[in-house]
Amino acid sequence: MKSSLRAIVDIGSNGIRFSISSVSPNHARIIPCLYLDRAPINLFDDSPPPTETEEDENDGQSSVNTNTGPPAPAPGHTSRSIPKHVVVDVCQSMLRFKNTCADFGVGEDYIDVLATEAVAEAPNGEEFRAMVKETVGWDVQIMSLRDEALYEAYGVASAFFHVNGLYMDLGGGSAVISWMVCENGKFSLCRDPVKLPYGAAAITRRLMVNREDPTDLYNEMEAALKHAVDHITQDDSSPLLQSMHKYAKQTGGYKLYVSGGGFRGLGHLLLSQSGQYPLPVINGFSTTGHAIRELSQSLKSEVMELYEQSEPPSLATSAQNSASASNTHTPASSPPPQPADLQKIFARKKKNFRISSRRASQIPAVSLFISAAVAAFPRIRKILFSQGGIREGVLFAKMTESIRNLDPVIVATSPYAGLLAPSYAKVLTGCIPPAAPQLITQRLVGALCNTIFVHSSYPKEVQPFIALQVASSGVISGAHGLSHEIRALLGLSLCHRWGGDLADKTFYNSLVDIVQPKDLCWWACFCGAIMHVVCGVYPGGNIKGYPFEITVSDVWESAATNESNSSPIPSFGFELTIRASKSHPNLAAPSVRNRINGLGKRMKRLRKEFGGRKVEVVVEWY
């Protein structure tokens, strides 16, 4: 059996997730998933099992009960039993997955079956676990609330290269406030996170059913969140916490990592408002604290308007009775929406993005909460969305520190690297001034040189466009742990590696819009333009001793402007010197000679597009 594969069964209250992942050291960091499935089984669904007709309507998935049913009881409430037909459905689904594991060659010792505490709290929880053991042969491990929270945090950390900031997980009934740091492969989480009763469903219920005033609720949450932040940051002796404060001071604010269904819904709404956003996946998406604040205030005003239009049920009933008693024949106006209808109204208004109507109906509550959080927390510079869950968290927790410390974009691109990719990276690095951002020199250069020949077999006319999509729908689009920013930068650099000529720049511009600051886009395109020349000289994946040299020199301070901003942009310029022999065929061939001589024009176009940097290209033929 293959020890490099791990299977995980995640038994939640509202569904069971099955997965098979590779943990081979060469790509474990990006958590490649070979198989993923979900059985939408509600453990506490007491409705009857589906009929044959219902099974046919559900695409023949007779082993799965697709009735969502009522939500599982919250911890501390009276537990409910798991109905017998649900137990049967669970066992049938697990038997199917057991056969799938055998097909993939996953050994029995490499299968983890995990369940939430709701299973242990059920009156027949032991009977349920015994039935799974008897039918499938697997032991069900119960995760404590602390274990579950820890795995969720690990899952969030797995979605990014380095993690350093505050952390919030927003569930249906509660929210968890904490901080986390994962640097050099070492993961640390606040030892005493705060749990607040402000989940998306709980806030929605208080707004729409209990009819609580939104302003009062906002003030209550802001005060609670301030207290929570004070509590989790009170341990001044923690070196990692001090590191987080120092990093925030250096960069102009804290990063806030968010997870949970409520936040993902808000993230998808942000994506939809960006027009033709090029990356549909929410994992790795980020936005500024200012953008979140603006969106939250807009949604807050909208829900206040809906709130004011509605009437409490008692008042509405009284008004209706008065109208009935009247002898006038004046046509009655349409009654205001009732609190129970507000969720449906908002869901219809926000149906243009990729979440369910239930998630859409919770957007007002989530926006109110995140608005209070932005006001209560220290200055939030950036908010990052994660879709990492139990599967990712369990696998990330089991990784060695050395594997965790690997850069996901380098791991994702390594399978496509030529034997001498480091030699190409060395040439490119020699063209970059020391003042360039570390994101470019330490991450993008390696990923670019790993993928410079991936699109060689495509027709010349489509190479720039296909390369542009390498991380959105191309060969590394499914890699876990890539931020939207690094996906966009790699696509832009590869586009210019193939010349950058596009018939339609809509997708190109949408990738540019993702990246902040725009100076990073200039560097990515600059690296691509350099490799357009280098790969013309060395097209076979081999750096040979040709009479060709390209170096950077004479770095100077400058102030430039671009067309969209007339104010000076403090920057620096530099000179690139190319020395090439006009007698060598790999240099004097017309196609290569044109690339070398045309590099100066490409630099001018980049300056015109992004501004802020002047590059003088000096070509010396000898």
N, C-alpha and C positions, 0 to 999 in steps of 0.2 A: 504494500500500500504506500501511497505517496505522502510522506510526512510534510511536504511543502504546501499541502492544502489544508485549510481549516474550514469546518462547517459550523455555523451558528444558527440556533433556533431561538428567536427572541419572542417569548410569549407575553404579549401585552394585554391589557384589558379589552382593547377594541380591535385587536388584530394580531396575527402571528406572522413574523417575518423569517424567511428562510434565506440563507446565503451560503455560498462556497467561495472562498477567497484564497488567493495565493499568498504565502508568506515567505517565498523564496527571497533570500537576502538581496538579490540584485534589483528587485523592484517592490519589496514589501512596503517601502515608505509611501508609495502612492496607492496602497491597498487595492490592488486590482481584483475586481469581482468577476468570477467566472459564471456564477449563477445567482439570480436574485428573484425572489417571489414573495408574494404576500397573500395570506388567507384572511379575508375580511371577516373573521369570526369574533363576535362579541361574547366573551366568556360568561357574561351574566344575562344573556338574552333568554328570556323565558317564553318567547313566542314558539309556536310549534315548528317542527322541522319543515323544510320546503317540500312542496308537492312536486310530482313529476313535471307538471307544466311550468312551475317556477324554476325547476332545474334546467329545463330546455331554454327558458328565457335568459338564464344566466350562462349561456354558452356551454351548457353541459357540465358545468363544474358541480356535479352532484355531491362531491365530498365536502363542499364548502357552504356554510350557511351565510348568505350575503345580507341578511337582515341586520341592520346596524343596531337596532334595539336601543334600550335606555343606556345611559352612561354607567360605567362601573362605580360602585360606591367609593367615596373618598375615604382615606384612612381615618379611623376614629369613629366612623359611622357604623351602623349595624351591617354586618357583612351578609351577603346573599350567597346562596349555593350556586354551583355551576350546574346547569340543567344536564340531564343525561344525554339528550340528543347533541348538545354542544360537546360533551366529552367524546362522543362517538365521532363527530366531525373533526375534532382535534386529532384524535388517534389516526383517522383515515388520512388526514393531511400529512401527518408525520410519517406514516408508512410510505406514502408516495415520495416524500423527501428522502427517506432512508434508501429507497431504490435509486433515487437520483444520485445520492452520495456514492452508492456502489458503482454506478455508471461512471462517475468521475474518478473513482479510485480513492475516495477519502476513507481512511481507516477509522474504525470505531473509537479509537483513543483520541481522535482529533475532531470530535464532534461535541460542542458545548450546547446544552439546552438550558436556557435561562428564563426565569419567570419573575414577575414583579411580586411584591408582598401581598397583593390582592389575592393571589392564589393561595398563599399560606393562611390568610385571614378568612377565606371561605370556609363555611362549616364542613364542606366535603372536600376540602383542599387535599388532605392526605389520601382520600379515596381517588381523587383525580390523578395525583402523582403515581399512585399504585397502579392505576389502569394504564397509564402511559408506559410504565415500566413493564407491565405484563404484556401489553400489546406490541410495543415497539422495541422494548429492551433498553430504553434510555432513562437515566436518572435526571429528574428535573431539579436544577439548582435554583433556590430562592435567593434573589438579590435583596439585600436590605435597602432601605431608602438611601442610606449613605453610599452603598455600593453603586446603586443605580445613578445617583447624582455624580459620583466620581467617574463612572463610565461615560456619562453624557458630557462631562467636562473634557475628558480625554478625546472624545469624538470631535468636540469643537476644536481642540488644539491640533488634531490631525489634519484639519482643513487648511492649515496655513504653515508656512515655513517656520517662522518664529512667532511666538505669541507673547505679548507683553501689555497687559492692561486690565481693565475692569471687565466683568462678565455677568450677563443676565440670561437666565433661562425662563421663558414665559410659557407656562402650561395652561391648562384649562382652569384649575382651581387656585393656583398659587404661582408666585415668582420667586426665583432664587437669585440673590445678589452676592457676588463674590469677586475675587480677582485671581488671575492666573498668569504664570510666566512659564514659558517653555523655550529655553535657549541652550544651545550646545547639547541638545538631547535630554536635558534635565527638566522634568516637569514638576511644578509646584502649584498648589492650589491653597487658597485661604483655608486655614484649619477650622475656622468657625464661620461658615457662610450664613447668611440671613435668609430666612424663608418668610415671605409676606403673603397675606391672603388676597393677592391682587392678580389672579389669573384672568385670561381673556374672557372666559365664560362667566366667572364670578363678577367682574366689573360690568359686563353686559347685563347680567341679571340685576345688579344694583341700579343701573341706569334705566333699563327698559321695563323692568317688572316692579321693582321696589320704588321707582320714581324718585330716586335721590337726586338732589341738585348737582349737576356736573361740576359747578365751581367748588362746592363744598367737598365733593369727592376728590377733585384735583388737589385742593389744598391739603386734604388728609393724606393722600398718597405722596405728595411732595415732602411733607414733614416726616413720614415714615421712611422714605428713601434717603433723606438726609441723615436720619439716625442710623440707617443701615450702612451707609458709606462710612460714617464715623466709626461704627463698630468694626467693620472689616479692615479698616486701615489704622486701628489703634496700636497695633504691635510695631512700634517704631524700631524694635531691635532686629526685625527680619531684614537680612541683607537683600533678599529678592524684592521685598516691598520697597526698600530704599532705591533699588535699581529701577523699579517701575516709576517711582516719583521723579528720579533723575532723568529718565528717558522722556517722560512727559514734559518736563521743564525744557529739555533740549529741543524737542520737536514742536512745542507750542500747544500741547494738550494731550489728553489721554485717548487711547484707543478703547472702544467699547465693543466687545464681542457678544453677539446675541444669537440665541437659538430658540427653538420651540415653534410650534405651528402658528401662533399668533404673530410672531415677528416675521416668519416666512411670508405670511399673507401681506404684511405691510411692505416687505421687500418686493414682492411681485407687483404691488400697486406702484411702487417707485419705478420699477422696470417699465411698466405700461405707460407711465407718464413721460418716459424718456423718448417716446416716439418709436422708431425702428431700432430698439436695443438689440445689439448683435449676439448677445449671449443669453439664451433662455434659462440657463441653470442659475438657481439662487445661491448655491454654495460658492463662496469666494467673492460675492458681490459686496461692494462697499459704497458708502456715501458719506458726505460731510455732516457734522453736527448741525451746521446751518441749514442744510437741505432738509434734514429730519425735522428741525424746529419749524421750518416754513410749512412743510406738509402737515405736521401735527396741528399747527394753528388753523390751517385751512379746514382740516377734517373736524377739528373741535368746533369751529364755527358752524359747520354743516350739521353736526349732530345736535348742537344747541338749537338750531332753527327747527329741526324735526321735533326736538323735545318740546319746544314752545308751542308747536302746532297741535300737539297731542293733548288729551285731557285724561285725568285719572278716571278709571272705570266708573267710580261712583258718581262723579260729576256728569259724565257722559250719559249715564243711565238716567240721572235726574233730569237732564235737559231733554232727553228723548220722551220721558213720561210727561213733561210739561207740554211738549209739542203735541202729543197724542190727545191731551185733555183740551187743547184749544179748538175752537169751532171755526177758526179761519181756514181759508183754502189757499193761503199763500204757499207756493212750492217751497219745500224745505231745501236748504243748501246742503251740500255734501258734508257729512260729519267729519271732524278732524280725525286723523289716524290715531288708533289706540296704541298704547305702549307695546303690545304684543306684535303690532304690525310694523313697527319702526325698523326692526331687523330686516324684514322682507323688503321694505322700501329701500334701505341702504344697500342691500345685496343686489337689487335690480340696478341701482345706480352705478354699482361698481362691478358689473358682470363682465367687464372687458379685459380682465386679467385672469391668469391661470390658477385660480383657487376655487374651492367649492363655495356655494352660496352661504354655508354656515361660517366659513372663515371670513367671507366678505362681510357678513353681518356683525362680526366682532371687530372690524377695523376701527369703528369709533372708539371702542374701549381700549384697543391697543394704542391708538394715537394719543388718547388722553393719558395713558400710562407712560408712554415714551416721552411725551411732552413734559410730564412731571419729572421724569428721570433726568432729562437734559437740563432742567432747571435746578434740580437738587444736586446733581453730581458736579465734581470739578469740571473745568473746561473740557468738553469732549471734542476732539479734533476729527475723529474718524469713527464711523460705526461699520462693523464688519459682520456679515451674515453667514452663518454656518448651517449646513444640513447634516453634519456629522451626528450619528446616533449611537445606539448600543453596539452595533456591529463594528463600526469604526473605532469606537472607544475601547472595546475589548481587545481588538487587534493592536491598536496603538499602545495600550498599556503593557502588552506582552513583548513589544519590541525592545531591543537593546538600545542604550543611549546612542551608540554610534549610528544605528539605523535611523533613529528619530532625528538625528542631527543632519541627515542627508537632505539636500535641496530637492523638493519634489519636481521642479521643472528640469533639473539635470537628470534625475532618475527617469522621468518620463521620456526624455529625448535620447537617452543613452542607447537604446536598442537600434537607433537609426544612425548612430555615429560611425564615421569611417575610421579606419585604423589609425590614421594620422590626424584626427580631429584636434587633439591638443596642439599640434604644430600649426594648424590654421588659427587656433585661438591665440597662440603666441604672436603670430604675425599681426592679428587684429589688435591685440593689446598694445603692441608697439606703436599703433597709430592713435592711441587714446591718451590725452593728457592726464596727469595725476589728479587733477581737480574734478574729474568726471564722477558722477554719483556711483556709490558702491552697488546699487541695484543693477547698474549697467555692467560694471567691470567684474563683479563677483557672481552674477547670476545670468544675465542676458547673453554675455559673450560666449559662455560655455554652451548654453542651450542653442544659440544660433549656429555655432560651429558644429554641433551635433547633427543639425538638420539641413545643412546647406546643400546637400545633394538629394534630399528626399524627393524633390519634384523634378528631377532631371528628365524623367521619361515623358513628361507632359508636353504638349505642343507649346511652342514659344509664346503664342498669343494668350494662353490661359495660365501660364506659370505664375505671374504675379498675383492673380486673383485667387488661384487655388492655394498658393503659399500663404496668402493673407488669412485664410480660414483654418490654418494648421491646428489651432487650439480651440476653435469654436465648433467646427464640424469635421476637422481633419484627424490626422493620425494620433494626436495626443488629447483630443477633446474629452475623452472619458477618464483622464487621469485625475485622481483625487489629490487635493492639496494645492491646487493652482488658483491663485487669486485672479480676478477678472483683469486686474492691471497687468500682471505678467503675461496672461494670455494675449492681451491686446498688443503689448510691446513686442512679443515674439512674432506675431502675425505681421506687424508693421515692418519689422526688420527683415523678415524673409521676403516680403513683397518687394522691398528695395534691393534685396540680394539678386532678384530676378529682373531688375531694371525699373520696377515701380510704375510701368506704363499701364494705366487702367482706362478702359472705355467709360466706365461708370464708377465714380468715387464715393457712392453713397455708403457702402459697407466700410470702406476705408475711413471715411469721416466719422462714422459711428464708433469705430474703434478708437479714434483719436479722442472723441468726447469722453471716453471712459477714464482716460489717464489724467491725473493731476499730480504735480504741475505739468504743463505742456512741454516743458524743457526735456522731460523724459522721452517724449515722442521724438524730439529732435535727435537725441542721442541714439534711439533705436533705429531711426531711418539713416542716420550717419553710419552706424555700424553696418547696416545692410548695403549701403552704397559702397563702402570700402570692400566688402566681400564680393560685390558684383565685379570689381576689378580683380581682386585676388583669385577668385574662382575662374576668371577668364584666363589668367596666367597659368594656374594650376588646376585644370578641369578634371584631372583623373584621380583626385583624392590623395595626391602625393606631393609633398613639398620637396622640390628638388633644388639643386644649386644653380638655378638660372641667374643670369646677371640682372636681377630685379630687386629693388629695395624701396620700401616706403616707410618713412619715419615722420615723427612729429617734432616740431621745434618752434622756438620763438613764440612762446605763449605771452599774450599781452592783455591788459585790461581794456575794456571797451564799453560803450553804451550804445545800444541799438534800439530800433523801433520796428514794429510791424504794422501792417495796414489796419488791423483791427484795434490797435492801441497806440495812440500817438505819443504817449509819455515814454521817456527813456527807460530802457530795461538794463540794469547793471549786469554786465556779463564779462566774458573774456573771449578773445579770439586766439587763433594759433595758425601755424603754417605747416602744411603737409608737403614733404619733398619726395618726389618719385624719381628714382634713377633707374633707367632701363636701357638695355642695349638694343639699338635699332637693327642689329645684324642677327639677332636670335629669332628663329621662327615663332616661338611661343610668345614673343613680345611684339614682333614686327608684323605679324599677321593682321590684316585690316580690322577684323572684328575686335581683337584685343587692343590694337593701337587706338581704335575709336573709344574704347572704354577708358583707357588711361588718359587720353587727351580730353575726354568729356567729363572727367570727375569734377573739375572746377565748376562747370555749369550746373552739375547736380548739387553741389554745395550751395551755390547761389539760389537755386530753387528751394532748397530746404530752409535757407535763411528767410526767403520771402514768405514761405508757408508758416513757419513757426517763430521767426524773429529771434533776436537776442544773441546771435552768435555768427561771427564772421570767420570763415576758413579760407585762407589763401593756399591754392594748390600750385606748386612749382614742379613742372615736369622737365627733367634733364635727360635728354636722349644722348647717347654717346656711342 
